[in-house]
Amino acid sequence: MKKVKYKMGKLGKHEFMKKNKMISKFLPDTRKATLSNIKIMLKLYKSVFLKPDEGTGGHGIYKITRGMNSLTLRTGSNSRIFSSLNDLYTSIQSILIKDKYIVQEGIELLKHNNRPFDIRVMVQKNGKGTLDVTGIIGRLAKRNKIVTNFHSGGTPLPLDILLKSHLNDESRKQYIQRMERLGRDASTVLSEKYRSKRAFGVDIAIDNKMNPWVLEINTQPDMSIFNTLKNKTMYNRIQMYSKNKG
């Protein structure tokens, strides 16, 4: 009998990881994007993100922010204002149903030069099948954009540079190590469902109180982002591991 490869979208991964006490505290509230769920979450949080359950690369993502008597819907660098959630939902309902969307608590990202950024941690199996962190990189959003992804105009930069205005030298070093451990721990949990996968790309957001949040884990991570850095040490290590020579 042919073995079926296990696959689940963002919501499935979230629900699976949520069962783990160590990781669950780092997961932002994430639910199926129904009208009632969006309504509930907009009461709980100032903003929410709508994401395709199986999308990658930052495409098709919306951000809803609540104001005093209105809601702002942003996608790419475009904004529309609605007086009610029903009107807003009606305008994108066909897309949400067609592509199966999730709604996620909006994390206000830490900024560098007034532009938000997040982190990608690359975690790969070595020759013994143990998970190692092989790379960590920051992704700085293009001005006026709501996503940080490289293929949506984001700029990959060393994380040390992006954290410079927030932490001193020693604190930065310790914080980066902490993010690496979080990336590895989250990958270890998800790898219980994806035993055949050899690489995980963990997207981590940092809020303005320096709290980290695991936004999602990509089981087919793009490694080319690391090749954009001048220092090729991480990229070379990632390539070595991907050829199963780690």
Phi, psi and omega in degrees: 000134180290131180284127179276128179284133182284132179217134173217154181278194182301318183292319178298317178296317180300312182297322180293314182289333181297337180287344181268118185300324183294323184265330187304326181291346179261004184261125175289151178307125184220129182217171174293140187277069172269163179300318181294321179293320179296319180298314179299314185288331177287342173280330182275326187231152181292328179215157175223157175248139173254124184228142174299135184300327182241015181281157175224168174078007178080011182276145175071023181264137178240150173236130176248125178239131180268135175253197181296307181228026182206170177232135178253127177253122180241141171213134186061238176245018180258146179229143173224142181250136181234149180272343179215155178292326179301316179296316179299313182298318180301324183291338182235006185304317183298325179290316181299319181287318183296314186259002181056101184251158170246158172244131185233138175311131180281118176264122178283106187292148171300150185239154174229123185053041177066018176238133181291152176217158172225189188233143168244123176253124178266125180235128183224154177280137175272185183300338180267359180086008178270145181278129177237147172279120182252350179192152174214134186213151175264150178233111183266123183296146173295146183306133179070011177257154184264351180242156184255352188306140180306315183281358174248020175099001178291154180253117176286132181217154174302135182299327180303320180294316183291334181268354187303321182278358183248332184222150176282174188307307184293319179296323179298313181301314180293322181293318179298319177297322178296319179293324177297317179296319179297317178299317180291317180297316180295320179294322179299319179296310183292331182295345175295332177265335182244065185295333183276346182285140182251354182216141178226134176251109185262120178265119183241129175260148174241127179273179186286000173255011179070019175277131179273148179225129177277105183286315179189165176235124179267127181267001172226064188291143175283121183268347186295337180303325181287340179284349180281342179285145178297317177281117186268008183304310182294317181298318180295321178295316179300316179297319180297315179294323182293338176268011177063039178243013183292000000 
